Amino acid sequence: QVQLVESGGGLVQAGGSLRLSCAASGRTFSSYAMGWFRQAPGKEREFVASISWRGSSTYYADSVKGRFTISRDNAKNTVYLQMNNLKPEDTAVYYCAAGTGYNAASYYYTENTFGSWGQGTQVTVSS
């Protein structure tokens, strides 16, 4: 198990940018694939983006492709989500998740491929 703590959420106007961070505890961070999910009020949690254990592949939901970028720094045990051109429909609680295995990022897009979750950080985009 790895412990995950998200940060960087906040209130931003439409068209603005935010960068979320997720800090992981433990010395085995580099062996985990990482992902971001989000949950808007009254909706189910949905996949946003994932990155493979070495960062060599990434995978995105269609709704964020071209606007969001996932990256990781294994030396800092941190995964990032750079969010540009934010829209009001991006408003949600964003969760970081860690998944085991050495698969390509495209393998990790359902909740059951992730075993550890953070507590979430709120992102609110005003129109």
N, C-alpha and C positions, 0 to 999 in steps of 0.2 A: 504494500500500500504506500502511496505517496500522498502527502498533505499538500493541498493547493489553496492559495490565497490570491484572489483577484483584487485589482485596484485600477484606478484611472477613469472610472465612470463619472458621470456628471450631467449637467444641463448644457445643451449647445443648440444654436439656431440651425435651421435647415441650411444645408450647404456647407456646414462647418465640419471640423475633424476632431477626432478623439483617438487616443492610443490607450488601449487596455493592456495591462500587464497581469501575468499570472506567475507568482513565485512558488516554486515547488521545494519541498524539503526532501532530504535523502540524497544519497550519493549515486542513485541509479536513474536519475532523471533522463539521462541520455539514452536509456534503453526503452523509453516510453514514447509512443506516438501521442500527440496532443491535439486537442480539439476545442472549439468554442461552439456553444449552443446559446440560444436565447429563448426567453419566454415572455411574451406580451400578456397584458391583463386579459383574462378570459380565454386565452389560447393555450394550446399544448406547446411544450418545449420543442424547438426545432433546431436542426443542424445549421451551423453557419460556415465553419471552415475547419480543416484538419491539416496536420503536418506530420510527416513521417519522423521516425526516431532520429535520423541524421539530418533532417531538414531538406532532403534531396527531392522530395515531392510534396505538393500541396493540393488541396481539393476544396472547392467552394460550392456553396449553394448558389443557384442561378440568381437569386434575388440580390446577392452581394457581389457577384463576380464583376471585376473591373473597378470596384469601389473599395473593397476591403482587402487587406494583405495580412496573412498570418506568417509569422517568423519565429525563430527560436534562437536562444543563445545558451548552448549547453554548459558553457563555462560559468554562467550566472544562474543556471537552473531556472530559466525564465522563458516563457512563451508570450508573444505579443500579438495584438490584433490592432492594426492600423486601420482606422475607419475614416474614409474621406467621402465628401459629398453626401453627408448624412441626410436622411429623409425622416419625416415624422413617423413613418411606418417602421423605422428601425428602433423605435422606443421599446425597451424591454429590459428585463434583468438578464445580464450576460453571464454565462457560466463557463468556467474552464474545466476540462476533463482530461484524464490520462488513460491511455489504453495500452495494453501489453501486446507484444508481438513486433515482428520486423517486416510488416507488410507496407505496401505503398499507401499513401495517404487516402486514396480512393476507397480503400477497404473500410476506413473509419468514418462513417456518416450516420450510423444508428446508435441510439443510446446504449444498446447492449454490447457494443464493442469497446465501451469505456467502463473502467472499474472504479475510478476515483473521481470525485467531483469537488469543486470548490463551493463556497457559499453564495457566490454571485455578486455582481456589482450593477447598480442601476444606471442605465443610459436613457436620458430623456431628450428628445429632439423636438424643439418647438417650431411651429410653422410661421 
